[in-house]
Amino acid sequence: MKRVDLTSEMAEFVTERHLATLTIVTPNGRPHVTPVGFTWDKEQKLARVITWAGSMKSKLLEKAETPLKAAVSQVDGGRWITLEGSAIVTADTDKCVEGTRRYAERYSEPKDRGDDRRVIEITIERVMGRA
């Protein structure tokens, strides 16, 4: 059985200020990997990454006919966590506001992207790590 809940140590780890990598498996099977900040939503089992319309990650997800497989991974010394699932990107105002709010709480207030703001939502299907 795949774990989708975080241990208490993992839950604490994903609130600390660390950057991560987002890996999106493209339709041709090649990985697209980029550094990101992300937030964890325990209730919805979502990892969120804020971005903008012109980013490669947004373009890949917008072109996809179905959600693409993705993973966000954070590491700090021997502590690490990987959250795997299916990713979509949205321009929905409420979702972008929520993603930006959560990002600001964990990291800092992001640059205002206006109508260009996008949020990637990864519905988590598997959690791995050691924190």
CYANA upper distance limits for C-alpha pairs under 8 A (distance plus 0.5 A):
  2 LYS  CA    125 GLU  CA      7.77
  2 LYS  CA    126 ARG  CA      6.08
  2 LYS  CA    127 VAL  CA      7.99
  3 ARG  CA    125 GLU  CA      8.10
  3 ARG  CA    126 ARG  CA      5.94
  3 ARG  CA    127 VAL  CA      6.09
  3 ARG  CA    128 MET  CA      8.23
  4 VAL  CA     45 LYS  CA      7.88
  4 VAL  CA    124 ILE  CA      7.01
  4 VAL  CA    125 GLU  CA      6.38
  4 VAL  CA    126 ARG  CA      5.58
  4 VAL  CA    127 VAL  CA      5.85
  5 ASP  CA     42 LYS  CA      8.29
  5 ASP  CA     45 LYS  CA      8.39
  5 ASP  CA    127 VAL  CA      7.66
  6 LEU  CA     10 MET  CA      5.96
  6 LEU  CA     11 ALA  CA      6.14
  6 LEU  CA    127 VAL  CA      7.66
  7 THR  CA     11 ALA  CA      6.60
  8 SER  CA     12 GLU  CA      6.75
  9 GLU  CA     13 PHE  CA      6.64
  9 GLU  CA    131 ALA  CA      6.01
 10 MET  CA     14 VAL  CA      6.80
 10 MET  CA     81 ILE  CA      7.68
 10 MET  CA    129 GLY  CA      8.25
 10 MET  CA    130 ARG  CA      7.87
 10 MET  CA    131 ALA  CA      5.87
 11 ALA  CA     15 THR  CA      7.37
 12 GLU  CA     16 GLU  CA      7.39
 13 PHE  CA    131 ALA  CA      7.17
 14 VAL  CA     18 HIS  CA      8.40
 14 VAL  CA     39 THR  CA      7.72
 14 VAL  CA     40 TRP  CA      7.36
 15 THR  CA     39 THR  CA      8.20
 15 THR  CA    106 ARG  CA      6.78
 16 GLU  CA    106 ARG  CA      7.59
 17 ARG  CA    106 ARG  CA      6.82
 17 ARG  CA    107 TYR  CA      6.53
 18 HIS  CA     37 GLY  CA      7.88
 18 HIS  CA     74 GLN  CA      7.43
 18 HIS  CA     75 VAL  CA      8.23
 18 HIS  CA     76 ASP  CA      8.13
 19 LEU  CA     35 PRO  CA      7.46
 19 LEU  CA     36 VAL  CA      6.40
 19 LEU  CA     37 GLY  CA      5.55
 19 LEU  CA     38 PHE  CA      8.07
 19 LEU  CA     74 GLN  CA      6.95
 20 ALA  CA     35 PRO  CA      6.20
 20 ALA  CA     36 VAL  CA      5.83
 20 ALA  CA     37 GLY  CA      6.43
 20 ALA  CA     38 PHE  CA      7.76
 20 ALA  CA     72 VAL  CA      7.02
 20 ALA  CA     73 SER  CA      5.80
 20 ALA  CA     74 GLN  CA      4.87
 20 ALA  CA     75 VAL  CA      7.58
 21 THR  CA     33 VAL  CA      6.97
 21 THR  CA     34 THR  CA      5.98
 21 THR  CA     35 PRO  CA      4.89
 21 THR  CA     36 VAL  CA      6.10
 21 THR  CA     37 GLY  CA      8.48
 21 THR  CA     72 VAL  CA      6.03
 21 THR  CA     73 SER  CA      5.81
 21 THR  CA     74 GLN  CA      7.20
 22 LEU  CA     32 HIS  CA      8.43
 22 LEU  CA     33 VAL  CA      6.05
 22 LEU  CA     34 THR  CA      5.90
 22 LEU  CA     35 PRO  CA      6.71
 22 LEU  CA     36 VAL  CA      6.84
 22 LEU  CA     70 ALA  CA      7.59
 22 LEU  CA     71 ALA  CA      6.27
 22 LEU  CA     72 VAL  CA      4.94
 22 LEU  CA     73 SER  CA      7.14
 23 THR  CA     31 PRO  CA      6.65
 23 THR  CA     32 HIS  CA      5.98
 23 THR  CA     33 VAL  CA      4.87
 23 THR  CA     34 THR  CA      7.18
 23 THR  CA     70 ALA  CA      5.90
 23 THR  CA     71 ALA  CA      5.67
 23 THR  CA     72 VAL  CA      6.80
 24 ILE  CA     31 PRO  CA      6.11
 24 ILE  CA     32 HIS  CA      5.66
 24 ILE  CA     33 VAL  CA      7.04
 24 ILE  CA     57 LYS  CA      8.09
 24 ILE  CA     68 LEU  CA      7.28
 24 ILE  CA     69 LYS  CA      6.55
 24 ILE  CA     70 ALA  CA      4.85
 24 ILE  CA     71 ALA  CA      7.17
 24 ILE  CA     87 ALA  CA      8.48
 25 VAL  CA     29 GLY  CA      6.21
 25 VAL  CA     30 ARG  CA      6.33
 25 VAL  CA     31 PRO  CA      5.08
 25 VAL  CA     32 HIS  CA      6.87
 25 VAL  CA     68 LEU  CA      6.89
 25 VAL  CA     69 LYS  CA      6.03
 25 VAL  CA     70 ALA  CA      6.53
 26 THR  CA     30 ARG  CA      5.93
 26 THR  CA     31 PRO  CA      6.45
 26 THR  CA     32 HIS  CA      7.30
 26 THR  CA     60 LEU  CA      7.57
 26 THR  CA     68 LEU  CA      7.46
 27 PRO  CA     64 ALA  CA      7.95
 27 PRO  CA     68 LEU  CA      8.11
 32 HIS  CA     57 LYS  CA      8.16
 36 VAL  CA     49 VAL  CA      7.52
 37 GLY  CA     49 VAL  CA      6.92
 37 GLY  CA     50 ILE  CA      8.34
 37 GLY  CA    103 TYR  CA      7.95
 37 GLY  CA    107 TYR  CA      8.14
 38 PHE  CA     47 ALA  CA      7.01
 38 PHE  CA     48 ARG  CA      5.95
 38 PHE  CA     49 VAL  CA      5.30
 38 PHE  CA     50 ILE  CA      7.99
 38 PHE  CA     72 VAL  CA      8.39
 38 PHE  CA    103 TYR  CA      7.31
 39 THR  CA     47 ALA  CA      6.04
 39 THR  CA     48 ARG  CA      5.73
 39 THR  CA     49 VAL  CA      7.32
 39 THR  CA     99 GLY  CA      8.38
 39 THR  CA    102 ARG  CA      6.93
 39 THR  CA    103 TYR  CA      6.76
 39 THR  CA    106 ARG  CA      7.74
 40 TRP  CA     45 LYS  CA      7.88
 40 TRP  CA     46 LEU  CA      6.48
 40 TRP  CA     47 ALA  CA      5.17
 40 TRP  CA     48 ARG  CA      7.06
 41 ASP  CA     45 LYS  CA      6.07
 41 ASP  CA     46 LEU  CA      5.60
 41 ASP  CA     47 ALA  CA      6.73
 41 ASP  CA     48 ARG  CA      8.32
 42 LYS  CA     46 LEU  CA      7.49
 45 LYS  CA    123 THR  CA      6.68
 45 LYS  CA    124 ILE  CA      6.19
 46 LEU  CA    121 GLU  CA      6.72
 46 LEU  CA    122 ILE  CA      5.93
 46 LEU  CA    123 THR  CA      5.37
 46 LEU  CA    124 ILE  CA      6.27
 47 ALA  CA     72 VAL  CA      8.42
 47 ALA  CA     83 LEU  CA      8.12
 47 ALA  CA    121 GLU  CA      6.39
 47 ALA  CA    122 ILE  CA      5.61
 47 ALA  CA    123 THR  CA      7.31
 47 ALA  CA    124 ILE  CA      7.52
 48 ARG  CA     99 GLY  CA      6.76
 48 ARG  CA    119 VAL  CA      7.12
 48 ARG  CA    120 ILE  CA      6.03
 48 ARG  CA    121 GLU  CA      5.30
 48 ARG  CA    122 ILE  CA      6.86
 49 VAL  CA     99 GLY  CA      7.61
 49 VAL  CA    103 TYR  CA      8.49
 49 VAL  CA    119 VAL  CA      6.19
 49 VAL  CA    120 ILE  CA      5.52
 49 VAL  CA    121 GLU  CA      7.25
 50 ILE  CA     96 CYS  CA      7.99
 50 ILE  CA     99 GLY  CA      6.71
 50 ILE  CA    100 THR  CA      6.99
 50 ILE  CA    103 TYR  CA      7.99
 50 ILE  CA    117 ARG  CA      7.88
 50 ILE  CA    118 ARG  CA      6.48
 50 ILE  CA    119 VAL  CA      4.92
 50 ILE  CA    120 ILE  CA      6.68
 51 THR  CA     55 SER  CA      7.45
 51 THR  CA     58 SER  CA      7.76
 51 THR  CA    117 ARG  CA      6.63
 51 THR  CA    118 ARG  CA      5.67
 51 THR  CA    119 VAL  CA      6.34
 51 THR  CA    120 ILE  CA      7.85
 52 TRP  CA     58 SER  CA      7.38
 52 TRP  CA    113 ARG  CA      7.38
 52 TRP  CA    116 ASP  CA      5.73
 52 TRP  CA    117 ARG  CA      5.07
 52 TRP  CA    118 ARG  CA      5.43
 52 TRP  CA    119 VAL  CA      8.19
 53 ALA  CA     58 SER  CA      6.28
 53 ALA  CA     59 LYS  CA      7.54
 53 ALA  CA    116 ASP  CA      5.70
 53 ALA  CA    117 ARG  CA      6.90
 53 ALA  CA    118 ARG  CA      6.59
 54 GLY  CA     58 SER  CA      7.23
 54 GLY  CA     59 LYS  CA      7.24
 54 GLY  CA    116 ASP  CA      8.29
 55 SER  CA     59 LYS  CA      6.78
 56 MET  CA     60 LEU  CA      6.58
 57 LYS  CA     61 LEU  CA      6.80
 58 SER  CA     62 GLU  CA      6.43
 58 SER  CA     89 VAL  CA      6.74
 58 SER  CA    118 ARG  CA      7.96
 58 SER  CA    120 ILE  CA      8.17
 59 LYS  CA     63 LYS  CA      6.59
 60 LEU  CA     64 ALA  CA      6.87
 61 LEU  CA     67 PRO  CA      7.66
 61 LEU  CA     68 LEU  CA      7.36
 61 LEU  CA     87 ALA  CA      7.89
 61 LEU  CA     88 ILE  CA      6.35
 61 LEU  CA     89 VAL  CA      6.38
 62 GLU  CA     88 ILE  CA      8.08
 62 GLU  CA     89 VAL  CA      6.91
 64 ALA  CA     68 LEU  CA      7.58
 67 PRO  CA     86 SER  CA      6.00
 67 PRO  CA     87 ALA  CA      5.69
 67 PRO  CA     88 ILE  CA      5.83
 68 LEU  CA     86 SER  CA      5.92
 68 LEU  CA     87 ALA  CA      5.77
 68 LEU  CA     88 ILE  CA      7.50
 69 LYS  CA     84 GLU  CA      8.01
 69 LYS  CA     85 GLY  CA      6.22
 69 LYS  CA     86 SER  CA      5.09
 69 LYS  CA     87 ALA  CA      6.57
 70 ALA  CA     84 GLU  CA      6.33
 70 ALA  CA     85 GLY  CA      6.05
 70 ALA  CA     86 SER  CA      6.33
 70 ALA  CA     87 ALA  CA      6.45
 70 ALA  CA    122 ILE  CA      7.65
 71 ALA  CA     82 THR  CA      6.97
 71 ALA  CA     83 LEU  CA      5.95
 71 ALA  CA     84 GLU  CA      4.78
 71 ALA  CA     85 GLY  CA      6.87
 72 VAL  CA     82 THR  CA      6.15
 72 VAL  CA     83 LEU  CA      5.87
 72 VAL  CA     84 GLU  CA      7.17
 73 SER  CA     80 TRP  CA      7.76
 73 SER  CA     81 ILE  CA      6.13
 73 SER  CA     82 THR  CA      4.79
 73 SER  CA     83 LEU  CA      6.99
 74 GLN  CA     80 TRP  CA      6.06
 74 GLN  CA     81 ILE  CA      5.94
 74 GLN  CA     82 THR  CA      7.09
 75 VAL  CA     79 ARG  CA      6.29
 75 VAL  CA     80 TRP  CA      4.73
 75 VAL  CA     81 ILE  CA      7.12
 76 ASP  CA     80 TRP  CA      6.72
 78 GLY  CA    130 ARG  CA      8.09
 78 GLY  CA    131 ALA  CA      8.23
 79 ARG  CA    129 GLY  CA      7.94
 79 ARG  CA    130 ARG  CA      5.85
 79 ARG  CA    131 ALA  CA      5.05
 80 TRP  CA    129 GLY  CA      5.72
 80 TRP  CA    130 ARG  CA      5.88
 80 TRP  CA    131 ALA  CA      6.42
 81 ILE  CA    127 VAL  CA      7.77
 81 ILE  CA    128 MET  CA      6.23
 81 ILE  CA    129 GLY  CA      4.59
 81 ILE  CA    130 ARG  CA      6.85
 81 ILE  CA    131 ALA  CA      7.69
 82 THR  CA    127 VAL  CA      6.36
 82 THR  CA    128 MET  CA      5.73
 82 THR  CA    129 GLY  CA      6.54
 83 LEU  CA    124 ILE  CA      6.73
 83 LEU  CA    125 GLU  CA      8.20
 83 LEU  CA    126 ARG  CA      6.56
 83 LEU  CA    127 VAL  CA      5.30
 83 LEU  CA    128 MET  CA      7.17
 84 GLU  CA    122 ILE  CA      8.19
 84 GLU  CA    123 THR  CA      8.46
 84 GLU  CA    124 ILE  CA      6.00
 84 GLU  CA    125 GLU  CA      6.33
 84 GLU  CA    126 ARG  CA      5.65
 84 GLU  CA    127 VAL  CA      6.83
 85 GLY  CA    122 ILE  CA      6.24
 85 GLY  CA    123 THR  CA      5.78
 85 GLY  CA    124 ILE  CA      4.85
 85 GLY  CA    125 GLU  CA      5.26
 85 GLY  CA    126 ARG  CA      7.09
 86 SER  CA    122 ILE  CA      5.81
 86 SER  CA    123 THR  CA      5.86
 86 SER  CA    124 ILE  CA      7.37
 86 SER  CA    125 GLU  CA      8.12
 87 ALA  CA    120 ILE  CA      7.09
 87 ALA  CA    121 GLU  CA      6.08
 87 ALA  CA    122 ILE  CA      4.74
 87 ALA  CA    123 THR  CA      6.96
 88 ILE  CA    120 ILE  CA      6.13
 88 ILE  CA    121 GLU  CA      6.04
 88 ILE  CA    122 ILE  CA      7.11
 89 VAL  CA    118 ARG  CA      7.06
 89 VAL  CA    119 VAL  CA      6.13
 89 VAL  CA    120 ILE  CA      4.80
 89 VAL  CA    121 GLU  CA      6.78
 90 THR  CA     95 LYS  CA      8.04
 90 THR  CA     96 CYS  CA      8.13
 90 THR  CA    118 ARG  CA      6.09
 90 THR  CA    119 VAL  CA      6.08
 90 THR  CA    120 ILE  CA      6.99
 90 THR  CA    121 GLU  CA      8.42
 91 ALA  CA     95 LYS  CA      8.02
 91 ALA  CA     96 CYS  CA      7.01
 91 ALA  CA    115 ASP  CA      8.40
 91 ALA  CA    116 ASP  CA      8.38
 91 ALA  CA    117 ARG  CA      7.08
 91 ALA  CA    118 ARG  CA      5.37
 91 ALA  CA    119 VAL  CA      7.25
 92 ASP  CA     96 CYS  CA      6.58
 92 ASP  CA    118 ARG  CA      8.28
 93 THR  CA     97 VAL  CA      6.58
 94 ASP  CA     98 GLU  CA      6.67
 95 LYS  CA     99 GLY  CA      6.53
 95 LYS  CA    119 VAL  CA      7.47
 96 CYS  CA    100 THR  CA      6.49
 96 CYS  CA    117 ARG  CA      7.15
 96 CYS  CA    118 ARG  CA      6.49
 96 CYS  CA    119 VAL  CA      5.96
 97 VAL  CA    101 ARG  CA      6.52
 98 GLU  CA    102 ARG  CA      6.71
 99 GLY  CA    103 TYR  CA      6.63
 99 GLY  CA    119 VAL  CA      6.77
100 THR  CA    104 ALA  CA      6.62
100 THR  CA    109 GLU  CA      8.36
100 THR  CA    110 PRO  CA      7.69
101 ARG  CA    105 GLU  CA      6.86
102 ARG  CA    106 ARG  CA      6.91
103 TYR  CA    107 TYR  CA      6.28
103 TYR  CA    108 SER  CA      7.34
103 TYR  CA    109 GLU  CA      7.82
103 TYR  CA    110 PRO  CA      8.05
104 ALA  CA    108 SER  CA      4.86
104 ALA  CA    109 GLU  CA      4.94
104 ALA  CA    110 PRO  CA      7.01
105 GLU  CA    109 GLU  CA      8.31
112 ASP  CA    117 ARG  CA      8.37
113 ARG  CA    117 ARG  CA      5.51
